[in-house]
Amino acid sequence: MDDQEEPDDPASVAANEVVPAPEPDTTAAEEEESTRDSSLEMFEQPAPSPPPPLPPPVNVLDEPVVHMEIELARIQQGMLSPVIVISNINNVPEVQATVEISTDQGNEEEEDDTVPIPLEPEPAAGSDGPLPDVAVEEPIELSDSSPNRSGQMFTPLRKKRKRAISPKKLLDSPVQSKDEDEEGLLCPICFDAWTLTGDHRVVSLKCGHLFGMSCIKRWMQNNPAATRGCATCKARATMRDIRFIYARAIKAVDNTREEELLQELNREKLKVIDLNTKLTVVNMKVLEQSEKIDTLERKLLAFGQGGAEFTRSQFDGGAEHRHSYKLFLEKNIEITRESGCRALAYSAKHQLLLISQKSTQPLFPGYSIRMLQVPGFVASAGAASMLVSSRSVRDIAIDASDDLFACAAMEKMVKVFSIQNRSVQCTITPSQDPLWSCAFDKERSKFLYLGSQRGSVYVYDIRQPDQLLEEFRVGHGQNDYTGVVKICPVEPTSIIPCGGFLVCKLKSIWFYEYTPTQQIESHLLNITGAFSAMSYNPDSGLILVSVRPTTDKPTTLVLATLEKLDGVFALKLQHTFEGSRVQTVMYRCAQVYLNDADTLVASYVEDSKMLSTWCTNRGRLRVQQLPMNEGILDICPIRATPGQTYLAALSECRCRIYRLNTE
């Protein structure tokens, strides 16, 4: 070559040096050794002969004497692999190389052995032939845009990395456990640890989520008052709902499976109770049929022995001894000109009929109780009425001593009044739900039962009105959250030695029994339907239940007794009567105890606008039907004297008094 490069420039020497052609029998190992020698000459200084021994192969990019810097900002997108520009500050030609970058996040093992592969050089002037093949793998082509390009260049080729698959993260790994531990210690708004005191102390909202106090206050202040809520669940919340939590650390045990098993256990228990109730009912029917069979067998035997002398009336059981009972209107009293009457109650001790009405005093709006003296049915001495509530009265209860009465209105409290003094004795506020019904226990005279709109029954001692004795969530386990229509205390009997109380809801009827240890056991009774009224007569032991009509059945009046068989309580059906096919208002029915054999049942029939009566000695036949021009909301029997019985029928404005005669 004519042009001579400076002897101290290793790049020029490497570029002008001609690689001799290999021998035909050169092995692959010799070719690899020759390639390694040629790549090392690129950065070696000229040395006198004999040349020193060659150093071991090194990675050109990792050699510290080269002084290279990598400009990562010049990564070009849109290619199969990113392009990294390697610049040398020591006048080494700028090189661009295509480098494969692994994005695996697992553990990678990399071998540092590199094999320099010579590029295919440009034909030099004066060369006799092409350069020999260097390696089995094809050489990498480098693009050179540098103006300092000169001669032959080499680039090192890294061997492929061996990629190791990262193991799966276990659920109970220490990292995850640490995250779970920190989850209950960090504020979900600022992700900083809360403190026990100070502005960032741990607080909670009524929904139960925890925050730092300063964070949740700032969160609420930054939102309009109408849309303020929890930062986690968006539940409605105000500044008053912020509550302090006094705990150093908060952890919750996952008991989801336990709760599922408990719910499943409760369902199985309910199935067992239902099956036991059905078995009890079937056993009662079997006993009843057995008694009927025995009675018929005795009658047949007597008929066979008596011959023609045994009349049909005797075979029917002495029908000639049946009595007939009729109602006659005694008085028709106008209570008020504005509709608002709803409930009735009778105090036998004071012979007073209590009637709920709308207040007639403009200075005291609301609802009051009017008292009528029996048997004259005139206003009693003293105050004719007394204000009891600002809302309509739904139920009136009189205690066992007949000296106190309570009124359940559509309010969250109940007031207990004295009949003699016409004054308030105490006020009870059990919950936030309106109260529908109330009743005094006959055996425990100071116990007051309150039924709420959400289906709970609260027990209070009126001597301690601020202390709740017991709360029964009636039917909540069966998802029955309907209101309590009526509560009827049950006095002790041979079947129920400690007494109890009946609870009628809109969808179910329950009996709560007191045990000898003063514990209370609940029993779901074997009757279904939508109920509107219930009453209990302690003299006969009969329970009267009004079942609302359906599309294919009219109103059904069920007269039954409470029986206990094998530890299970159930209603034993005695009589059923059919009433109205239409019912738009929850009308109340009543039963009048006449004697051990006869009970009179009275109810308003809306479709025919009649006050109808039935008697147990007449079967399902109606004894009497009295026309009415307005609906009868409540009916109350009145036993004024041992030989005289009245029936009071209350509409929205008037009260009708009927005298009961026996024929």
Protein Blocks (a to p, Z undefined) as FASTA:
>chain_A
ZZdcdfklmklmmmmpccddddfklcfklmmmmmmmmmmmmmpccdddddddddddddfk
lpmklopaddfklccehiabdcdddddfklpacddddddddfbfbdcdddfbdcdddddd
dddehiabdcddfblbdcdddddfbfkbgcjadddddddddddddddddfkbfklmmmmm
mmmmccfklopacdfedjkbccddfkopacdfklmmmmmmmpcfklgccfklopacdfkl
pccdddfbdcdddfklmmmmmmmmmmmmmmmmmmmmmmmmmmmmmmmmmmmmmmmmmmmm
mmmmnmmmlcfklmnoopmlpccdddddfbdcdfbfbdhifbdcddfklopacdddddfb
fklgcddddddddfklpacehjfbdcfbfbdcfbdcddfkopaccdddfbfbdcdddfkl
opafbdcdfblcdcfbdcddfklmmbccdddfkopacdddfklmmbcfbdcdehklnopa
bdcfbdcdddddfklmngpaddddfkbccdddddfkopacdddddbedjdfbdcddfklo
pacddddddfkbccdddddddddeehiacdddfbdcdddfbdfbdcddddddfblmbccd
ddddfklopacdddfklojacfbdcddfbdcfbdcdddfbfkbccdddddfkbccddddd
dZZ
